[in-house]
Amino acid sequence: MEAKDRPKRIDMTKVSPKVLLFSTILFVVIFLLIVLGGGKDGYTEKGISETKKMQWGQVPGQTQTSSVPSLPENLVDAVAEIYFFDVGQSDSVLCRLPEGTDILIDAGSWSETERVKNDLKALGVKNLKCLIISNPLSEETGAAADLFKAGIVEAVCLPETQARSEEITAATAANGIPVDYPEQNEVLYENRDCDLTLSVLSPKQSWKDSQNYSLVMKLEVGETSFLLMGTAGEPMEQALSDTRQNVAADVLKVGNHGASTGTTVDFLEQVNPSCCVISVSEDPLKKTPSEEIINRITGRNIQLYRTDRDGSVRIQTNGSQLAVSMMGEKGGKTR
């Protein structure tokens, strides 16, 4: 090869010392990133710890009250209103649906009988298309007998349990009220003009804990939806997953008053609600809702309403939007 064809060599004696120093530092930095960084699959012990925290809903360095979407208090074009009555350590949910259709889900405990009746009267409820007792426990059936005697209940829905409530069965028979024990995926009410359905998601099976006999229902109104868990806990949540039920919903009525026996991480992620409602007593001895569950919900920036602090909660929907307001004397939004 002739001299003119040979590549020119860099004369290191003519390279600036500053350039050499910069090049050396750059090489060392790149080497450390490749060798010590572990690549994208290299997790440090600290990294694993933070991942676990995020899985449980608490994002490191993030406050629980950031970026919470605010909802209006009223919709002028609402087609459905859902009332979560303040009935202490029990449940009572009134669904006010199109064409004057009222459906009551649970009737509070015995001690809340008068409150449930007064709430219904205050809203002008004169007829119940159906009274759904999600679980025939004493904490859910309080006002049922009085409502039967008043002649305003057209039909009753109960879960299929090993030990049915003899009092409810006797009261419905005495008043000639038909009783249905709905199957999974059974539609309890439908209004096609408003794209509205109320259906049962829970399967019929035997449970060790009577709380899990609760009917789990989903109310869908247009693009919005409500998942009503009754008293169900983790075993029912797993059953819903095993039977491939679509539990995604905008509003989650938290199961069993927010006890730590339910509302698991996986389930909450499947539902992915924008707000949750917990029906619970002000009695601190009840130990509900669990602090763990509260943190799990609020850590995901999900708006949380509690009847012990907010009183009765009304949620309206027009099929695409939600509006939330607190009813009664407690009234204030709470996180």
C-alpha positions as CSV (number, residue, x, y, z in Angstrom):
1,M,0.0,0.0,0.0
2,E,1.4,3.4,-1.0
3,A,1.9,6.0,1.7
4,K,-0.8,8.2,0.4
5,D,-3.4,5.3,0.8
6,R,-2.6,4.6,4.5
7,P,-5.1,6.0,7.1
8,K,-3.8,8.9,9.0
9,R,-2.8,8.2,12.6
10,I,-3.8,10.5,15.4
11,D,-0.8,12.1,16.9
12,M,-1.6,11.7,20.7
13,T,1.1,14.3,21.5
14,K,-1.0,16.9,19.8
15,V,-4.3,16.1,21.6
16,S,-5.3,18.5,24.3
17,P,-5.1,17.2,27.9
18,K,-8.6,18.5,28.5
19,V,-10.0,16.4,25.7
20,L,-8.2,13.3,27.0
21,L,-9.6,13.9,30.5
22,F,-13.2,14.4,29.2
23,S,-13.0,11.2,27.1
24,T,-11.7,9.2,30.0
25,I,-14.5,10.4,32.3
26,L,-17.1,9.7,29.7
27,F,-15.8,6.2,29.1
28,V,-15.9,5.4,32.9
29,V,-19.5,6.7,33.3
30,I,-20.7,4.6,30.4
31,F,-18.9,1.5,31.8
32,L,-20.5,2.0,35.2
33,L,-24.0,2.4,33.8
34,I,-23.7,-0.9,31.7
35,V,-21.9,-3.0,34.3
36,L,-23.4,-1.8,37.6
37,G,-26.8,-0.6,36.5
38,G,-28.1,-4.1,35.8
39,G,-30.1,-3.1,32.7
40,K,-33.8,-2.8,32.7
41,D,-34.3,-6.1,34.5
42,G,-32.0,-5.3,37.3
43,Y,-34.0,-4.6,40.5
44,T,-32.5,-3.4,43.6
45,E,-33.9,-4.3,47.0
46,K,-35.2,-0.8,47.4
47,G,-36.8,-1.0,43.9
48,I,-38.7,-4.1,44.9
49,S,-39.9,-2.5,48.1
50,E,-41.3,0.5,46.2
51,T,-43.0,-1.7,43.7
52,K,-44.9,-3.5,46.5
53,K,-46.0,-0.2,48.0
54,M,-47.3,0.9,44.7
55,Q,-49.2,-2.3,44.3
56,W,-51.0,-1.6,47.6
57,G,-52.0,1.8,46.4
58,Q,-49.5,4.2,48.0
59,V,-47.3,5.7,45.4
60,P,-44.0,6.8,47.0
61,G,-43.7,10.5,47.5
62,Q,-47.4,11.1,46.5
63,T,-50.0,12.6,48.8
64,Q,-53.4,10.9,49.1
65,T,-55.3,14.0,48.1
66,S,-53.7,14.9,44.8
67,S,-55.5,14.9,41.5
68,V,-58.8,13.8,42.9
69,P,-61.5,14.5,40.3
70,S,-64.3,16.7,41.6
71,L,-67.8,15.9,40.6
72,P,-70.7,18.2,40.2
73,E,-73.5,18.1,42.9
74,N,-76.4,18.0,40.5
75,L,-77.3,17.0,36.9
76,V,-80.4,18.6,35.4
77,D,-80.7,15.7,32.9
78,A,-80.2,12.8,35.3
79,V,-82.1,9.6,34.4
80,A,-81.3,7.7,37.6
81,E,-80.5,8.6,41.2
82,I,-78.9,6.2,43.7
83,Y,-79.3,7.0,47.4
84,F,-77.0,5.3,49.9
85,F,-78.9,5.9,53.1
86,D,-77.1,6.7,56.4
87,V,-78.2,3.6,58.4
88,G,-75.2,2.9,60.6
89,Q,-73.7,-0.5,60.5
90,S,-76.1,-1.8,57.9
91,D,-77.1,-1.2,54.3
92,S,-80.0,0.5,52.5
93,V,-79.7,1.7,48.9
94,L,-82.5,3.2,46.9
95,C,-82.4,3.2,43.1
96,R,-84.7,5.8,41.6
97,L,-85.0,4.7,38.0
98,P,-86.9,6.0,34.9
99,E,-90.7,6.0,34.6
100,G,-91.1,6.3,38.4
101,T,-89.5,2.9,39.1
102,D,-88.1,2.6,42.7
103,I,-86.0,-0.4,43.8
104,L,-84.8,-0.7,47.4
105,I,-81.7,-2.8,48.1
106,D,-81.7,-3.8,51.8
107,A,-83.7,-2.2,54.5
108,G,-81.3,-1.4,57.3
109,S,-81.0,-3.0,60.7
110,W,-83.9,-3.3,63.2
111,S,-82.7,-0.2,65.0
112,E,-82.8,1.8,61.7
113,T,-86.3,0.8,60.7
114,E,-87.9,4.2,61.3
115,R,-85.0,6.0,59.6
116,V,-85.4,3.9,56.4
117,K,-89.2,4.5,56.4
118,N,-88.8,8.2,57.0
119,D,-86.2,8.5,54.2
120,L,-88.5,6.8,51.8
121,K,-91.4,9.0,52.8
122,A,-89.3,12.1,52.5
123,L,-88.5,11.2,48.9
124,G,-92.1,10.5,48.1
125,V,-91.6,6.8,47.5
126,K,-95.1,5.2,47.4
127,N,-94.3,1.9,45.6
128,L,-91.3,-0.4,45.4
129,K,-91.0,-2.4,42.2
130,C,-88.8,-4.7,44.1
131,L,-87.2,-5.0,47.6
132,I,-83.9,-6.8,47.2
133,I,-82.4,-8.3,50.4
134,S,-78.8,-8.8,49.5
135,N,-78.2,-10.9,52.5
136,P,-81.0,-12.0,54.9
137,L,-79.1,-11.0,58.0
138,S,-80.7,-8.8,60.8
139,E,-78.6,-5.8,59.7
140,E,-80.2,-5.8,56.2
141,T,-83.9,-6.6,56.9
142,G,-85.0,-4.1,59.5
143,A,-87.8,-2.2,57.8
144,A,-88.8,-5.1,55.4
145,A,-91.7,-6.3,57.5
146,D,-93.2,-2.8,57.9
147,L,-92.8,-2.2,54.1
148,F,-94.6,-5.5,53.4
149,K,-97.5,-4.6,55.7
150,A,-97.7,-1.1,54.1
151,G,-98.5,-2.9,50.8
152,I,-95.9,-1.0,48.8
153,V,-93.6,-3.9,47.8
154,E,-94.4,-5.6,44.5
155,A,-91.7,-8.4,44.7
156,V,-88.8,-9.6,46.8
157,C,-85.4,-10.9,45.7
158,L,-83.3,-13.0,48.1
159,P,-80.0,-15.0,47.8
160,E,-80.2,-18.8,47.9
161,T,-78.8,-19.5,51.3
162,Q,-78.6,-22.7,53.4
163,A,-80.5,-20.9,56.2
164,R,-83.2,-18.7,54.8
165,S,-84.7,-16.0,56.9
166,E,-87.9,-17.5,58.2
167,E,-89.3,-14.1,59.2
168,I,-88.9,-12.8,55.6
169,T,-90.3,-15.9,54.1
170,A,-93.3,-15.8,56.4
171,A,-93.9,-12.1,55.9
172,T,-93.8,-12.3,52.1
173,A,-96.2,-15.3,52.1
174,A,-98.6,-13.6,54.5
175,N,-98.7,-10.5,52.2
176,G,-98.9,-12.5,49.0
177,I,-95.6,-11.1,47.7
178,P,-93.7,-13.2,45.1
179,V,-90.1,-14.1,46.0
180,D,-87.3,-14.7,43.5
181,Y,-83.9,-16.4,44.2
182,P,-82.0,-15.0,41.2
183,E,-79.3,-16.8,39.2
184,Q,-76.0,-15.4,38.2
185,N,-76.4,-13.0,35.2
186,E,-80.1,-12.7,35.8
187,V,-81.5,-9.3,34.9
188,L,-83.7,-8.0,37.7
189,Y,-84.7,-4.8,35.8
190,E,-84.3,-3.4,32.4
191,N,-85.2,-0.2,30.5
192,R,-83.9,-0.4,26.9
193,D,-85.0,3.2,26.1
194,C,-82.5,4.4,28.7
195,D,-79.9,1.7,28.2
196,L,-80.4,0.6,31.8
197,T,-80.0,-2.8,33.4
198,L,-79.8,-4.1,37.0
199,S,-78.3,-7.6,37.0
200,V,-76.9,-10.1,39.4
201,L,-73.2,-11.0,39.2
202,S,-72.8,-13.4,42.1
203,P,-72.8,-17.1,41.6
204,K,-74.9,-19.6,43.7
205,Q,-72.6,-21.7,45.8
206,S,-72.0,-22.7,49.4
207,W,-69.9,-20.5,51.7
208,K,-68.3,-20.9,55.1
209,D,-68.9,-17.3,55.9
210,S,-72.6,-16.2,55.6
211,Q,-71.5,-12.7,54.6
212,N,-70.5,-14.1,51.2
213,Y,-74.1,-15.3,50.4
214,S,-74.7,-11.7,49.6
215,L,-76.1,-10.8,46.2
216,V,-73.7,-8.8,44.2
217,M,-75.4,-6.5,41.7
218,K,-74.4,-4.2,38.9
219,L,-76.5,-1.3,37.7
220,E,-75.5,0.0,34.3
221,V,-76.9,3.3,32.9
222,G,-75.5,4.1,29.5
223,E,-71.8,4.5,29.9
224,T,-71.9,4.7,33.7
225,S,-72.1,1.8,36.2
226,F,-72.5,1.0,39.9
227,L,-71.1,-2.2,41.5
228,L,-73.0,-3.0,44.7
229,M,-71.1,-5.6,46.8
230,G,-73.5,-5.9,49.8
231,T,-71.7,-7.8,52.6
232,A,-69.5,-9.8,50.2
233,G,-65.7,-10.3,50.9
234,E,-62.6,-11.7,49.3
235,P,-64.0,-15.2,48.6
236,M,-66.9,-13.7,46.6
237,E,-64.5,-11.3,44.8
238,Q,-62.5,-14.4,43.7
239,A,-65.6,-16.2,42.6
240,L,-66.6,-13.2,40.5
241,S,-63.1,-13.3,38.9
242,D,-63.3,-17.1,38.4
243,T,-66.6,-16.8,36.6
244,R,-65.3,-14.0,34.4
245,Q,-67.8,-11.3,35.5
246,N,-67.3,-7.8,34.3
247,V,-66.9,-5.9,37.6
248,A,-65.5,-2.7,36.1
249,A,-67.6,0.2,37.4
250,D,-67.5,4.0,38.0
251,V,-69.0,3.7,41.5
252,L,-68.1,0.9,44.0
253,K,-70.4,0.3,47.0
254,V,-67.6,-1.3,49.2
255,G,-68.5,-4.7,50.6
256,N,-69.1,-5.5,54.3
257,H,-68.8,-1.9,55.5
258,G,-65.1,-1.6,54.5
259,A,-63.9,-4.5,56.6
260,S,-60.4,-5.8,55.8
261,T,-61.9,-9.2,54.7
262,G,-62.5,-7.8,51.3
263,T,-61.8,-5.1,48.7
264,T,-58.5,-6.8,47.8
265,V,-55.8,-5.0,45.7
266,D,-56.6,-7.2,42.6
267,F,-60.3,-6.7,42.9
268,L,-60.0,-2.9,43.4
269,E,-57.9,-2.7,40.3
270,Q,-60.4,-4.8,38.3
271,V,-63.3,-2.5,39.3
272,N,-61.2,0.7,38.8
273,P,-63.8,3.0,40.2
274,S,-63.8,6.8,40.2
275,C,-65.5,6.9,43.6
276,C,-66.4,4.5,46.5
277,V,-69.2,4.6,49.1
278,I,-68.9,2.9,52.5
279,S,-72.0,2.4,54.6
280,V,-70.7,2.3,58.1
281,S,-71.5,3.2,61.8
282,E,-70.0,6.0,63.7
283,D,-69.3,3.5,66.5
284,P,-65.4,3.2,66.8
285,L,-65.8,-0.3,68.5
286,K,-66.9,-1.7,65.1
287,K,-63.4,-1.2,63.7
288,T,-64.8,-0.5,60.3
289,P,-63.9,0.7,57.8
290,S,-60.5,-0.7,58.1
291,E,-57.6,1.8,57.9
292,E,-56.0,-0.6,55.4
293,I,-59.0,-0.4,53.1
294,I,-59.2,3.4,53.4
295,N,-55.5,3.8,52.4
296,R,-56.0,1.3,49.6
297,I,-58.8,3.4,48.1
298,T,-57.5,6.9,48.7
299,G,-54.0,5.9,47.7
300,R,-55.3,5.4,44.2
301,N,-56.9,8.9,44.2
302,I,-60.4,7.4,44.3
303,Q,-63.0,9.7,45.9
304,L,-64.3,8.1,49.1
305,Y,-67.7,8.8,50.7
306,R,-68.6,7.4,54.1
307,T,-72.1,7.6,55.6
308,D,-70.7,7.9,59.2
309,R,-69.1,11.3,58.2
310,D,-71.0,12.4,55.1
311,G,-74.5,11.2,55.9
312,S,-76.7,9.8,53.2
313,V,-75.1,10.1,49.7
314,R,-76.9,10.7,46.5
315,I,-75.3,9.9,43.1
316,Q,-77.0,10.9,39.9
317,T,-76.2,9.8,36.4
318,N,-77.3,10.9,33.0
319,G,-75.7,7.9,31.3
320,S,-72.4,9.6,30.7
321,Q,-71.7,11.8,33.8
322,L,-72.0,11.5,37.5
323,A,-73.0,14.0,40.2
324,V,-72.6,13.5,43.9
325,S,-74.3,15.3,46.8
326,M,-74.6,14.6,50.5
327,M,-78.1,14.6,52.0
328,G,-79.0,15.4,55.6
329,E,-77.4,17.2,58.5
330,K,-73.9,15.7,58.3
331,G,-73.3,16.9,54.8
332,G,-69.6,17.6,53.9
333,K,-67.3,15.9,51.5
334,T,-64.7,13.7,53.1
335,R,-61.6,12.0,51.9
